[in-house]
Amino acid sequence: MSASRSETTNALGPDEPDRGHDDGPDGPPPPEPEHGGDLLAALLDGMDAALCAFDAGGAVTHWNREAERILGWSAEEAVGRQGFAGWAVRAADAGEVEGRLMAAMDAPGRQVHEFALLKKDGGRVLVRTQSAGVRGADGKPAGVYCAFSEVHAQIDLERSIALSEALFEDGSWGVVLVDVDLRPTVVNAYAARALGTGRATLLGRPLGELITQGVEELEGALHHVLAEGAPTSPAELWVTLRTAEGERRRCWRSGFLRLASPLAEEPVPLGVAWLFQDVTDAKLAEQEADRLRFRWNQLYRAARTAAECEDPSEAALAYLDFALAGFAEHALVDVAVGERLVRTAASPASAPGPVAPVAGGGIPVRYAPGHPALQAVDRVGSVRASGSAEGWAADRQWPVDARHALCTVLRSRGRTVGVLTFLRGPGRPAFERPDAEFAESVGVRVGSALDLATALSPSPPLP
């Protein structure tokens, strides 16, 4: 053991350091780089498009797996052949095909052509080619590369690209692509207009910054699509937008598609494509039509009921009971007696209910100047009013839960019979012009009934 150590020491010398397996004074040589040809072959075989290349003399130098799949010829059978003549192209077409391909060697940019190539089994396939020249290290033409794919596959791809571009530029539907965090990544022009913002300013921003009401339903739908897939039919979403002009209520008919990467072995969610169309005007018109149909049906039913009443005062109450349904919470009837208005009928003040005569035959009401009921008498028409301040309703001698009022004058035989007042609570919207038209139609019938009751009896018109 000691002799062995001595021999080793003497061999190295007393002043030389032990360098192990060093091959030089600067350390071990670097590892040999991997062969570039293996990397090139892997890249070519991994391409989705078929690719072949020719040297300056027209001989095939490269042939990838996609070219083998389309034509059936393997790389071993293709590489080294002189052009396509006799195997990949009919002899009659070989001169024209090779002439076009090799012409790309001296032409700038890429050249696009369509050729009928021969498959190994004898069949023919129409392909679209893109070819371009290859330059050598000295800058001189060294060959041509040619990428090709079946025409039908290329057309399908072009259609998909054209569809995407059309949707994102000129589509009549809004298109918004959102990522898995539900933030917009692509917005088309229609969607930007509908959301009231620019296409670029919306990108990456939470939807809640633009949608004040309805964003929960929208995000819930997007989450469902990511988890379960697209719904089978479009959904109608009502939202309120925050814009520079104020809030806007809109209805969007929406469809959803889950997006997944086509490059992964298993579907990888990329987000959701949300397609929508603004159908607010159509929905409002539809709602208005439904509302009118219901109201006029109520008037029809009221007329049938009133016709069976022996007492005209009961007929007036029947009109009011049918009119209140879905229209207002309260109704008040003030009959004109000389220069005064007398409250003769009213719905319960504490809760919605049928209109009934006031106990004792009527109570004179002392409205302050400017009261909506007095304005209706002066204008011989309808007056709408709304208020939310404490005491607003009580000051006008209305039930305390009233927030919106509609007063319409009652006329018959060219004279004012009284005033009809409808009241809504805080859970309903303010009265609008169509509501006033309906109230006036009810008022015509109530006024005629009250006038007839007065003519038949000198006592107050409502028992």
Helices and strands as residue ranges (DSSP letters): H 2-12, H 36-45, E 50-55, E 60-63, H 65-71, H 75-78, H 91-103, E 111-118, E 124-135, E 141-150, H 151-169, E 174-178, E 184-187, H 189-195, G 207-209, E 211-213, H 215-228, E 235-243, E 246-260, E 269-278, H 280-307, H 312-324, E 330-337, E 340-346, E 356-357, E 363-365, H 372-379, E 382-386, H 392-395, E 404-412, E 415-424, H 433-456
